[in-house]
Amino acid sequence: MSTQGALSLLQLTDLHILPSPGEKMLGVDTEFYFEAVLQHVRQTNTQYDLVLVTGDLTQDPCTEAYQRIFDRLQALAVDTLCLPGNHDDYALMQQWLNQDNISCKKHIEFAHWQVLCLNSQIPGKAEGSLSENELRFIEDALEKKPNLFTLIAVHHHCVPTRSSWMDTMIIKNSDEFLRISGRYPQIRGITTGHIHQEMDIYLNSLRILGTPSTCFQFKPLCSRFTLDELMPGYRTIELHSDGRITTQVHRLPGILQEIDRSCTEY
């Protein structure tokens, strides 16, 4: 733990690993940068209590890709929870990311905190939604442990990014999700993937985070699909025993020169 009494979390998101090593997406070798991010993480020598991998682990899901992801995550030797994004095959994830310290468990408890992992996937669709079962899971967990501060992890974003093309893919029932979240003050944060950029805003006392991808990034505040030159990154989150959240985004050095700017969608 990096701060006395705080839980230290690492969030990795939107890996977009392809079926074969060396394959590129939008001009970017996604697996090369995933490994570079993990190397950056290791060089900080931070001891993490939990790793969250918040969706789009693969681009074209297959057994081989999930096996390679498992091997790299296992090398971190930290309890790791993986949740699905719109590009994932959740059944394959549950099959191949389910041994030793790595799982697709939806719930983990610590002394002062619990972390809830949601499935916002609509199979075959880019946008997100939270089923009645997912919403009920949130409320059940909160009612069973009212004394625990809570962090929720979910792939799709639940507040607008002000990039109109991206916001067509927001969680469709975000209003209901946020209403529930607002009724339970022990929920202190929601952290998301999907947007390939940084977000850090407050809704009253609820902190909502978006985290850069471990590969290519999307330029903020754009009406149409636009790639950014910012480097791959990840987020660290500290959950303090008094309910505070401190967090920081870390990026690889440089600019991402190899992105293919001729692409108009992904």
KENUZA-386865 format. One record per residue (C-alpha): residue number from 1; x, y, z. Coordinates in nm, 2 decimals. Example, Ala and Ser with C-alpha at 12.3 -4.5 7.8 and 13.67 -1.06 7.14 Angstrom:
BEGIN
+-----+--------+--------+--------+
| num |     c1 |     c2 |     c3 |
+-----+--------+--------+--------+
|   1 |   1.23 |  -0.45 |   0.78 |
|   2 |   1.37 |  -0.11 |   0.71 |
+-----+--------+--------+--------+
REM end
This chain:
BEGIN
+-----+--------+--------+--------+
| num |     c1 |     c2 |     c3 |
+-----+--------+--------+--------+
|   1 |   0.00 |   0.00 |   0.00 |
|   2 |   0.13 |   0.34 |  -0.10 |
|   3 |  -0.04 |   0.54 |   0.18 |
|   4 |  -0.09 |   0.41 |   0.53 |
|   5 |  -0.44 |   0.29 |   0.58 |
|   6 |  -0.53 |   0.32 |   0.21 |
|   7 |  -0.61 |   0.05 |  -0.04 |
|   8 |  -0.40 |   0.09 |  -0.36 |
|   9 |  -0.58 |   0.00 |  -0.69 |
|  10 |  -0.45 |  -0.02 |  -1.05 |
|  11 |  -0.70 |   0.03 |  -1.33 |
|  12 |  -0.62 |  -0.09 |  -1.68 |
|  13 |  -0.87 |  -0.06 |  -1.95 |
|  14 |  -0.94 |  -0.09 |  -2.33 |
|  15 |  -0.65 |  -0.32 |  -2.42 |
|  16 |  -0.80 |  -0.42 |  -2.75 |
|  17 |  -0.57 |  -0.72 |  -2.78 |
|  18 |  -0.60 |  -0.88 |  -3.13 |
|  19 |  -0.59 |  -1.25 |  -3.21 |
|  20 |  -0.22 |  -1.27 |  -3.30 |
|  21 |   0.08 |  -1.09 |  -3.15 |
|  22 |   0.20 |  -0.80 |  -3.37 |
|  23 |  -0.13 |  -0.73 |  -3.52 |
|  24 |  -0.22 |  -0.36 |  -3.54 |
|  25 |  -0.54 |  -0.16 |  -3.50 |
|  26 |  -0.56 |   0.20 |  -3.62 |
|  27 |  -0.19 |   0.17 |  -3.69 |
|  28 |  -0.11 |   0.07 |  -3.33 |
|  29 |   0.03 |  -0.26 |  -3.20 |
|  30 |  -0.21 |  -0.28 |  -2.91 |
|  31 |  -0.03 |  -0.58 |  -2.74 |
|  32 |   0.31 |  -0.40 |  -2.76 |
|  33 |   0.17 |  -0.11 |  -2.57 |
|  34 |  -0.02 |  -0.33 |  -2.32 |
|  35 |   0.32 |  -0.48 |  -2.23 |
|  36 |   0.48 |  -0.14 |  -2.22 |
|  37 |   0.22 |  -0.01 |  -1.98 |
|  38 |   0.27 |  -0.32 |  -1.75 |
|  39 |   0.65 |  -0.26 |  -1.76 |
|  40 |   0.58 |   0.11 |  -1.66 |
|  41 |   0.37 |  -0.02 |  -1.37 |
|  42 |   0.64 |  -0.26 |  -1.26 |
|  43 |   0.90 |   0.01 |  -1.26 |
|  44 |   0.71 |   0.22 |  -1.01 |
|  45 |   0.75 |  -0.06 |  -0.75 |
|  46 |   0.41 |   0.02 |  -0.61 |
|  47 |   0.25 |  -0.26 |  -0.42 |
|  48 |  -0.12 |  -0.29 |  -0.53 |
|  49 |  -0.40 |  -0.44 |  -0.34 |
|  50 |  -0.62 |  -0.49 |  -0.65 |
|  51 |  -0.61 |  -0.46 |  -1.02 |
|  52 |  -0.93 |  -0.37 |  -1.22 |
|  53 |  -0.94 |  -0.44 |  -1.59 |
|  54 |  -1.24 |  -0.25 |  -1.71 |
|  55 |  -1.34 |  -0.40 |  -2.04 |
|  56 |  -1.25 |  -0.42 |  -2.41 |
|  57 |  -0.97 |  -0.66 |  -2.32 |
|  58 |  -0.99 |  -0.79 |  -2.68 |
|  59 |  -1.10 |  -0.64 |  -3.01 |
|  60 |  -1.18 |  -0.97 |  -3.18 |
|  61 |  -1.23 |  -1.21 |  -2.89 |
|  62 |  -1.07 |  -1.55 |  -2.90 |
|  63 |  -0.92 |  -1.80 |  -2.67 |
|  64 |  -0.56 |  -1.72 |  -2.77 |
|  65 |  -0.60 |  -1.35 |  -2.69 |
|  66 |  -0.75 |  -1.41 |  -2.35 |
|  67 |  -0.48 |  -1.66 |  -2.27 |
|  68 |  -0.21 |  -1.41 |  -2.35 |
|  69 |  -0.38 |  -1.15 |  -2.14 |
|  70 |  -0.41 |  -1.39 |  -1.85 |
|  71 |  -0.04 |  -1.47 |  -1.87 |
|  72 |   0.06 |  -1.10 |  -1.85 |
|  73 |  -0.19 |  -1.02 |  -1.57 |
|  74 |  -0.08 |  -1.32 |  -1.37 |
|  75 |   0.28 |  -1.19 |  -1.38 |
|  76 |   0.16 |  -0.89 |  -1.17 |
|  77 |   0.09 |  -1.13 |  -0.88 |
|  78 |  -0.20 |  -0.92 |  -0.76 |
|  79 |  -0.57 |  -1.00 |  -0.72 |
|  80 |  -0.73 |  -0.90 |  -1.05 |
|  81 |  -1.09 |  -0.85 |  -1.14 |
|  82 |  -1.18 |  -0.84 |  -1.51 |
|  83 |  -1.52 |  -0.71 |  -1.65 |
|  84 |  -1.65 |  -0.71 |  -2.00 |
|  85 |  -1.66 |  -0.43 |  -2.26 |
|  86 |  -1.86 |  -0.41 |  -2.58 |
|  87 |  -1.59 |  -0.59 |  -2.77 |
|  88 |  -1.55 |  -0.88 |  -2.53 |
|  89 |  -1.69 |  -1.23 |  -2.52 |
|  90 |  -1.80 |  -1.26 |  -2.16 |
|  91 |  -1.84 |  -1.63 |  -2.16 |
|  92 |  -1.48 |  -1.67 |  -2.29 |
|  93 |  -1.36 |  -1.43 |  -2.03 |
|  94 |  -1.52 |  -1.62 |  -1.76 |
|  95 |  -1.36 |  -1.94 |  -1.89 |
|  96 |  -1.01 |  -1.82 |  -1.94 |
|  97 |  -0.97 |  -1.54 |  -1.69 |
|  98 |  -1.07 |  -1.75 |  -1.39 |
|  99 |  -0.78 |  -1.91 |  -1.20 |
| 100 |  -0.52 |  -1.82 |  -0.94 |
| 101 |  -0.55 |  -1.45 |  -0.86 |
| 102 |  -0.74 |  -1.35 |  -1.17 |
| 103 |  -1.12 |  -1.37 |  -1.20 |
| 104 |  -1.44 |  -1.21 |  -1.33 |
| 105 |  -1.58 |  -1.19 |  -0.98 |
| 106 |  -1.82 |  -0.90 |  -0.94 |
| 107 |  -1.76 |  -0.82 |  -0.58 |
| 108 |  -1.46 |  -0.79 |  -0.34 |
| 109 |  -1.46 |  -0.67 |   0.02 |
| 110 |  -1.19 |  -0.50 |   0.22 |
| 111 |  -1.19 |  -0.37 |   0.58 |
| 112 |  -1.35 |  -0.03 |   0.49 |
| 113 |  -1.44 |  -0.07 |   0.12 |
| 114 |  -1.61 |  -0.29 |  -0.13 |
| 115 |  -1.56 |  -0.29 |  -0.50 |
| 116 |  -1.85 |  -0.38 |  -0.73 |
| 117 |  -1.79 |  -0.48 |  -1.10 |
| 118 |  -2.08 |  -0.43 |  -1.34 |
| 119 |  -2.15 |  -0.58 |  -1.68 |
| 120 |  -2.28 |  -0.29 |  -1.91 |
| 121 |  -2.25 |  -0.50 |  -2.23 |
| 122 |  -2.53 |  -0.53 |  -2.48 |
| 123 |  -2.40 |  -0.82 |  -2.70 |
| 124 |  -2.35 |  -0.71 |  -3.05 |
| 125 |  -2.39 |  -0.34 |  -2.97 |
| 126 |  -2.14 |  -0.06 |  -2.90 |
| 127 |  -2.36 |   0.12 |  -2.65 |
| 128 |  -2.41 |   0.01 |  -2.29 |
| 129 |  -2.69 |  -0.07 |  -2.06 |
| 130 |  -2.73 |  -0.21 |  -1.71 |
| 131 |  -2.99 |  -0.49 |  -1.68 |
| 132 |  -3.24 |  -0.52 |  -1.39 |
| 133 |  -3.02 |  -0.79 |  -1.25 |
| 134 |  -2.71 |  -0.56 |  -1.25 |
| 135 |  -2.91 |  -0.28 |  -1.08 |
| 136 |  -3.05 |  -0.52 |  -0.82 |
| 137 |  -2.70 |  -0.65 |  -0.76 |
| 138 |  -2.58 |  -0.30 |  -0.67 |
| 139 |  -2.86 |  -0.24 |  -0.43 |
| 140 |  -2.83 |  -0.58 |  -0.27 |
| 141 |  -2.46 |  -0.53 |  -0.21 |
| 142 |  -2.51 |  -0.19 |  -0.06 |
| 143 |  -2.79 |  -0.30 |   0.17 |
| 144 |  -2.60 |  -0.60 |   0.29 |
| 145 |  -2.29 |  -0.39 |   0.38 |
| 146 |  -2.41 |  -0.04 |   0.46 |
| 147 |  -2.09 |   0.03 |   0.66 |
| 148 |  -1.86 |  -0.02 |   0.37 |
| 149 |  -1.76 |   0.26 |   0.13 |
| 150 |  -1.81 |   0.15 |  -0.22 |
| 151 |  -1.63 |   0.19 |  -0.56 |
| 152 |  -1.82 |   0.08 |  -0.87 |
| 153 |  -1.63 |  -0.03 |  -1.18 |
| 154 |  -1.81 |  -0.05 |  -1.52 |
| 155 |  -1.70 |  -0.04 |  -1.88 |
| 156 |  -1.93 |   0.22 |  -2.04 |
| 157 |  -1.94 |   0.58 |  -1.92 |
| 158 |  -2.25 |   0.71 |  -1.73 |
| 159 |  -2.21 |   1.08 |  -1.78 |
| 160 |  -2.16 |   1.27 |  -2.11 |
| 161 |  -1.81 |   1.33 |  -2.24 |
| 162 |  -1.92 |   1.61 |  -2.46 |
| 163 |  -1.79 |   1.42 |  -2.76 |
| 164 |  -2.12 |   1.36 |  -2.94 |
| 165 |  -2.00 |   1.05 |  -3.14 |
| 166 |  -1.88 |   0.89 |  -2.81 |
| 167 |  -2.19 |   0.98 |  -2.62 |
| 168 |  -2.41 |   0.78 |  -2.85 |
| 169 |  -2.26 |   0.48 |  -2.66 |
| 170 |  -2.33 |   0.60 |  -2.31 |
| 171 |  -2.51 |   0.36 |  -2.07 |
| 172 |  -2.86 |   0.40 |  -2.19 |
| 173 |  -3.02 |   0.39 |  -1.85 |
| 174 |  -2.75 |   0.61 |  -1.69 |
| 175 |  -3.02 |   0.82 |  -1.52 |
| 176 |  -3.16 |   0.52 |  -1.33 |
| 177 |  -2.80 |   0.41 |  -1.24 |
| 178 |  -2.71 |   0.75 |  -1.11 |
| 179 |  -3.04 |   0.78 |  -0.92 |
| 180 |  -2.96 |   0.46 |  -0.74 |
| 181 |  -2.61 |   0.57 |  -0.67 |
| 182 |  -2.74 |   0.90 |  -0.53 |
| 183 |  -2.95 |   0.72 |  -0.28 |
| 184 |  -2.65 |   0.54 |  -0.12 |
| 185 |  -2.40 |   0.79 |   0.01 |
| 186 |  -2.15 |   0.51 |   0.08 |
| 187 |  -2.09 |   0.50 |  -0.30 |
| 188 |  -1.79 |   0.73 |  -0.33 |
| 189 |  -1.68 |   0.66 |  -0.68 |
| 190 |  -1.76 |   0.51 |  -1.02 |
| 191 |  -1.46 |   0.43 |  -1.25 |
| 192 |  -1.51 |   0.35 |  -1.62 |
| 193 |  -1.33 |   0.26 |  -1.94 |
| 194 |  -1.46 |   0.29 |  -2.30 |
| 195 |  -1.39 |   0.66 |  -2.36 |
| 196 |  -1.01 |   0.62 |  -2.42 |
| 197 |  -0.95 |   0.95 |  -2.24 |
| 198 |  -0.93 |   1.10 |  -1.89 |
| 199 |  -1.24 |   1.21 |  -1.70 |
| 200 |  -1.26 |   1.32 |  -1.33 |
| 201 |  -1.58 |   1.50 |  -1.23 |
| 202 |  -1.81 |   1.51 |  -0.92 |
| 203 |  -2.18 |   1.47 |  -0.91 |
| 204 |  -2.24 |   1.61 |  -0.56 |
| 205 |  -2.01 |   1.39 |  -0.35 |
| 206 |  -1.99 |   1.11 |  -0.61 |
| 207 |  -1.66 |   1.10 |  -0.80 |
| 208 |  -1.68 |   0.97 |  -1.16 |
| 209 |  -1.36 |   0.87 |  -1.34 |
| 210 |  -1.27 |   0.78 |  -1.69 |
| 211 |  -0.94 |   0.62 |  -1.77 |
| 212 |  -0.71 |   0.63 |  -2.07 |
| 213 |  -0.66 |   0.32 |  -2.28 |
| 214 |  -0.35 |   0.11 |  -2.27 |
| 215 |  -0.33 |   0.16 |  -2.65 |
| 216 |  -0.47 |   0.44 |  -2.87 |
| 217 |  -0.66 |   0.75 |  -2.73 |
| 218 |  -0.96 |   0.95 |  -2.85 |
| 219 |  -0.93 |   1.32 |  -2.87 |
| 220 |  -1.17 |   1.49 |  -2.62 |
| 221 |  -1.46 |   1.73 |  -2.71 |
| 222 |  -1.49 |   1.61 |  -3.07 |
| 223 |  -1.82 |   1.57 |  -3.27 |
| 224 |  -1.68 |   1.29 |  -3.48 |
| 225 |  -1.43 |   1.00 |  -3.43 |
| 226 |  -1.09 |   1.16 |  -3.38 |
| 227 |  -0.77 |   1.00 |  -3.26 |
| 228 |  -0.53 |   1.17 |  -3.01 |
| 229 |  -0.15 |   1.17 |  -3.00 |
| 230 |  -0.15 |   1.12 |  -2.63 |
| 231 |   0.03 |   0.81 |  -2.51 |
| 232 |  -0.13 |   0.50 |  -2.36 |
| 233 |  -0.19 |   0.52 |  -1.99 |
| 234 |  -0.35 |   0.38 |  -1.68 |
| 235 |  -0.50 |   0.50 |  -1.35 |
| 236 |  -0.40 |   0.45 |  -0.99 |
| 237 |  -0.67 |   0.49 |  -0.72 |
| 238 |  -0.62 |   0.50 |  -0.34 |
| 239 |  -0.93 |   0.43 |  -0.13 |
| 240 |  -0.88 |   0.58 |   0.22 |
| 241 |  -1.03 |   0.44 |   0.53 |
| 242 |  -1.23 |   0.76 |   0.58 |
| 243 |  -1.40 |   0.73 |   0.24 |
| 244 |  -1.18 |   0.97 |   0.05 |
| 245 |  -1.05 |   0.88 |  -0.30 |
| 246 |  -0.73 |   1.00 |  -0.44 |
| 247 |  -0.63 |   0.91 |  -0.79 |
| 248 |  -0.38 |   0.99 |  -1.07 |
| 249 |  -0.35 |   0.91 |  -1.44 |
| 250 |  -0.01 |   0.79 |  -1.56 |
| 251 |   0.11 |   0.78 |  -1.92 |
| 252 |   0.40 |   0.64 |  -2.11 |
| 253 |   0.64 |   0.92 |  -2.22 |
| 254 |   0.63 |   1.08 |  -2.57 |
| 255 |   0.36 |   1.10 |  -2.83 |
| 256 |   0.18 |   0.82 |  -3.02 |
| 257 |   0.32 |   0.88 |  -3.37 |
| 258 |   0.20 |   0.56 |  -3.54 |
| 259 |  -0.17 |   0.62 |  -3.52 |
| 260 |  -0.35 |   0.59 |  -3.86 |
| 261 |  -0.53 |   0.92 |  -3.90 |
| 262 |  -0.70 |   0.80 |  -4.22 |
| 263 |  -0.94 |   0.59 |  -4.00 |
| 264 |  -1.28 |   0.74 |  -3.96 |
| 265 |  -1.43 |   0.49 |  -3.72 |
| 266 |  -1.33 |   0.20 |  -3.50 |
+-----+--------+--------+--------+
REM end
